[in-house]
Amino acid sequence: MILAGDIGGTKTLLGLFDPLTARPHAVHMRAFPTAEFQGLTAMVRDFMTDGQVRNAAISAACFGVAGPVLGSTAELTNVPFKIDAFEVSRAFAIPKVKLLNDLEAMAYAVRVLEGAELQVLQQGEAIRGGNMALIAAGTGLGQALLHNVGGRFVPSPTEAGHADWAARTDRDIAVLRLLIERNGRAEVEDVVSGRGLPNLHRATHSKVCEAGIDPDDPGAPAALTTAALERRCSACVEALDIFVDAYGAEAGNAALRAVATGGVFIGGGIAPKILPALIDGRFLSAFRDKGAMRGLVESVPVKIILNEEAGLLGAAVHAADLAG
């Protein structure tokens, strides 16, 4: 058996998998509130008490982490949660334990995703031998490259979500000013992420929110998107419009950086929840707005990953590779 984990700023998924197929089969999965645990070892120990897991012989484990991975250790960007692969290996007698950036882990799932797990935004035409790119907005914003090396896609992590955010319109400039005033700078994740949505709420609301949303409330991101999709608040609609524009533009940037002629994949927990806003043309309009490179990005296949457990699945795929 193999153990896999998708460790996010809000929620962590752990799963026990049978690795005997190209797409590992989940035997048991469980979700944990990340911030309620001191570290990964405590969380795995809790998971290992489950009946389906208690006596399992685990040959390898892989964990996708929402933060930079430095050797065998990692710390979440948005939560004080530290991880040490050697500690997990020793505590549970697992011979091989690997930490990956969460988007690097999700990238391993791309090759095993099936048709019903993908929503095509732009058909495009994948070029044989081309690279791919992955971008995913959730609590934060992650990006990964998939380099085509001799026909095999090799994921490469990035911290591109923390790069500077590029304002594109006068409306964006107003958002930029607010972010600089609050944070001293504006990074992409300050706009395109769950924690970015309250910033957009603040920027678009000059009076009390028609939907009664407090941007400082922990549930504000979900409430804002729901109010916008239901058109219960015009300022919330505008906030979601800015979000979708910025998401599309940054996905297009990822396509250019990777020369992703093999395709761009949109992952993360937000995309499936706001699907109507992503498929109405706004996202693709921003994605394609690349001047001299418009022809290139118009030919790139763009697909939304509907499987919200793709990060866990990708970690399982790599754990199976480790187990041999």
C-alpha positions in Angstrom: 0.0 0.0 0.0 1.0 3.7 -0.4 0.0 6.8 1.6 -0.7 10.1 -0.1 -1.6 13.5 1.2 -2.8 16.9 -0.1 -1.9 19.4 2.6 -3.7 22.7 2.0 -4.0 25.9 4.1 -7.6 25.1 5.0 -8.0 21.3 4.5 -5.8 18.3 4.3 -6.7 15.1 2.5 -5.0 11.8 3.4 -5.5 8.6 1.5 -4.4 5.0 1.5 -4.0 3.7 -2.0 -3.5 0.4 -3.8 -0.7 1.2 -6.3 -1.1 -1.8 -8.6 -2.7 0.1 -11.5 -1.6 3.2 -13.6 -4.1 5.2 -11.6 -3.8 4.2 -7.9 -7.0 3.0 -6.4 -8.2 4.7 -3.2 -8.8 2.3 -0.3 -9.6 4.9 2.3 -9.6 8.7 2.4 -10.2 11.2 5.1 -10.3 15.0 5.4 -8.7 17.0 8.3 -8.9 20.7 9.2 -5.2 21.6 8.8 -5.0 24.3 11.4 -6.2 22.0 14.2 -3.0 19.9 14.1 0.5 20.8 15.1 2.1 19.0 12.2 1.8 16.2 9.7 3.0 13.4 12.0 0.1 14.0 14.4 -2.4 14.0 11.5 -1.0 10.8 10.1 -1.1 9.2 13.5 -4.8 10.0 13.8 -5.4 8.7 10.2 -3.5 5.4 11.1 -6.1 4.7 13.8 -8.8 4.2 11.2 -9.8 0.6 10.8 -9.0 0.3 7.1 -5.5 1.7 7.7 -4.4 0.4 11.1 -2.6 -2.8 9.9 -1.5 -1.6 6.4 2.1 -2.1 5.3 3.0 1.1 3.6 5.9 1.0 1.2 6.0 4.7 0.2 4.3 8.0 0.9 4.1 11.3 -0.9 2.6 14.6 0.3 1.7 17.7 -1.7 2.3 20.8 0.4 0.9 24.3 -0.1 4.2 26.0 0.3 7.9 25.8 -0.7 9.6 22.4 -0.2 13.2 22.6 0.9 14.8 19.2 0.8 13.0 17.0 3.2 11.1 19.8 5.0 8.4 22.2 4.2 6.2 24.8 5.9 2.8 25.9 4.7 2.7 29.5 3.4 -0.6 30.5 5.0 -0.6 28.3 8.2 2.2 27.7 10.8 2.3 24.0 10.0 5.7 22.3 9.6 6.5 19.0 7.9 9.6 16.8 8.1 9.6 13.8 5.7 12.3 12.0 7.8 10.1 12.4 10.9 7.1 10.8 9.2 9.3 8.0 7.8 10.7 7.2 11.3 7.4 7.5 13.1 5.6 5.0 10.8 8.4 2.9 9.4 7.7 4.0 5.8 10.8 3.4 3.8 10.3 6.2 1.2 8.6 9.5 2.0 8.7 12.5 -0.4 7.4 16.0 -0.1 6.3 17.9 -3.2 4.9 21.4 -3.7 1.1 21.0 -3.9 0.9 22.0 -7.6 3.8 19.7 -8.4 1.9 16.9 -6.8 -1.3 17.8 -8.7 0.6 17.9 -12.0 1.3 14.2 -11.6 -2.4 13.6 -11.8 -2.8 15.2 -15.2 -1.7 12.1 -17.1 -4.3 9.9 -15.4 -7.3 12.2 -15.4 -10.3 10.9 -17.4 -12.7 12.8 -19.7 -15.5 13.3 -17.2 -13.0 14.9 -14.8 -12.2 17.7 -17.3 -14.2 20.6 -18.6 -12.9 21.9 -22.0 -12.7 25.7 -22.1 -10.7 26.0 -25.3 -10.3 23.0 -27.6 -7.1 24.2 -29.2 -4.7 21.8 -30.7 -2.0 20.2 -28.6 1.4 20.0 -30.2 3.2 16.7 -29.8 6.3 17.3 -27.7 4.9 20.5 -26.2 5.0 21.5 -22.5 2.0 22.0 -20.3 1.1 24.3 -17.4 -1.1 24.0 -14.4 -2.6 26.9 -12.3 -4.9 26.4 -9.4 -6.7 28.9 -7.1 -7.8 27.7 -3.7 -6.9 29.2 -0.4 -3.8 30.5 -2.2 -2.6 30.3 -5.8 -0.3 27.6 -7.1 1.3 27.1 -10.5 3.5 24.3 -11.9 5.1 23.6 -15.2 5.1 20.2 -16.9 8.2 19.9 -19.1 8.0 17.5 -21.9 11.2 15.5 -21.8 11.4 12.9 -24.4 7.6 12.4 -24.4 7.4 12.2 -20.6 6.0 15.1 -18.6 8.2 16.1 -15.7 6.4 18.4 -13.2 8.4 21.4 -11.9 7.2 23.5 -8.9 7.0 27.3 -8.8 6.1 30.0 -6.3 4.6 32.1 -9.1 1.5 32.9 -7.0 3.7 35.2 -5.0 5.1 37.1 -8.0 3.9 40.7 -8.6 0.4 41.1 -9.8 0.1 43.0 -13.1 -2.9 45.4 -13.3 -4.4 45.5 -16.8 -7.2 48.0 -16.6 -8.2 51.2 -14.8 -10.4 49.1 -12.5 -7.4 46.9 -11.7 -5.4 50.0 -10.9 -7.9 50.8 -8.2 -7.5 47.3 -6.7 -3.7 47.7 -7.0 -3.8 50.9 -5.0 -5.8 49.2 -2.2 -3.4 46.3 -2.1 -0.3 48.5 -1.9 -2.0 50.5 0.9 -2.8 47.4 2.9 0.2 45.2 2.1 3.0 47.3 0.7 2.9 45.4 -2.6 0.5 43.4 -4.7 1.1 39.8 -5.5 -1.0 37.6 -7.8 -2.3 35.6 -4.8 -3.7 38.8 -3.3 -6.3 38.8 -6.1 -6.5 35.2 -7.6 -7.2 33.1 -4.6 -9.7 32.5 -1.8 -7.9 35.0 0.4 -7.8 37.4 -2.5 -11.6 37.5 -2.9 -12.1 39.6 0.2 -9.6 42.2 -1.2 -11.8 42.4 -4.3 -14.9 42.8 -2.1 -13.2 45.8 -0.3 -12.2 47.3 -3.6 -15.7 47.2 -5.2 -17.9 48.0 -2.2 -18.2 51.8 -1.5 -21.2 51.1 0.7 -22.8 48.2 2.7 -22.8 45.0 0.7 -26.3 44.2 -0.7 -25.7 40.6 0.3 -24.7 41.4 3.8 -21.2 40.0 3.4 -18.4 41.1 5.8 -15.0 40.7 4.0 -13.3 39.9 7.3 -15.6 36.9 7.9 -13.8 33.6 7.3 -16.7 32.5 5.1 -16.6 35.7 2.9 -15.0 34.1 -0.2 -17.7 31.5 -0.6 -20.4 33.9 0.3 -19.1 36.5 -2.2 -19.0 34.0 -5.1 -22.5 32.7 -4.3 -23.9 36.2 -4.1 -22.3 37.1 -7.4 -23.4 34.0 -9.2 -27.0 34.5 -7.9 -26.6 38.2 -8.9 -27.8 39.4 -5.4 -25.2 42.1 -5.1 -23.9 44.2 -8.1 -20.6 45.0 -6.3 -20.1 41.3 -5.6 -20.7 40.6 -9.3 -18.0 43.2 -10.2 -15.6 41.6 -7.7 -16.1 38.2 -9.2 -15.7 39.7 -12.7 -12.3 41.1 -11.7 -11.3 37.7 -10.2 -12.2 35.9 -13.4 -10.4 38.4 -15.6 -7.3 38.2 -13.4 -7.4 34.4 -13.3 -7.7 34.2 -17.1 -4.9 36.7 -17.6 -2.6 34.8 -15.2 -3.4 31.5 -16.8 -2.4 33.0 -20.1 0.8 34.2 -18.5 1.5 30.6 -17.4 0.9 29.4 -21.0 3.5 31.9 -22.2 6.1 31.2 -19.5 5.9 27.4 -20.2 5.2 27.7 -24.0 2.4 25.4 -23.0 1.6 24.1 -26.5 0.5 20.8 -24.9 -2.2 22.5 -22.8 -3.1 24.5 -19.7 -5.0 22.9 -16.9 -7.0 24.9 -14.3 -7.1 23.2 -11.0 -7.9 24.0 -7.4 -11.1 24.1 -5.4 -12.5 27.4 -6.7 -12.9 26.7 -10.4 -15.6 23.9 -10.1 -17.6 26.1 -7.7 -17.7 29.1 -10.1 -17.9 27.2 -13.4 -20.7 29.4 -14.8 -18.4 32.4 -14.5 -15.5 30.7 -16.1 -17.3 29.4 -19.2 -19.1 32.6 -20.2 -16.2 33.9 -22.2 -14.6 36.4 -19.8 -11.9 34.0 -18.6 -10.9 33.1 -22.2 -11.0 36.7 -23.3 -8.3 37.6 -20.7 -6.4 34.4 -21.4 -6.1 35.3 -25.1 -5.3 39.0 -24.7 -1.6 38.7 -25.2 -0.8 41.0 -28.1 1.7 39.5 -30.5 1.3 36.1 -28.8 -2.5 36.0 -29.2 -2.2 33.4 -32.0 -0.1 31.1 -29.8 -2.4 31.2 -26.8 -5.5 30.7 -29.0 -4.1 27.4 -30.1 -3.4 26.1 -26.6 -5.9 23.6 -25.2 -7.4 24.9 -21.9 -9.2 22.5 -19.5 -10.7 22.8 -16.0 -10.0 20.0 -13.6 -13.3 19.1 -12.0 -11.9 16.4 -9.7 -11.3 18.3 -6.5 -9.2 15.4 -5.2 -6.7 15.8 -8.1 -3.9 16.9 -5.7 -4.3 13.8 -3.6 -4.5 11.6 -6.7 -1.3 13.2 -8.1 0.5 12.5 -4.8 -0.6 8.9 -4.9 0.7 8.6 -8.5 4.1 9.8 -7.4 4.1 7.6 -4.3 3.4 4.6 -6.6 6.4 5.7 -8.7 8.5 5.8 -5.5 7.3 2.3 -4.5 8.4 1.0 -7.9 
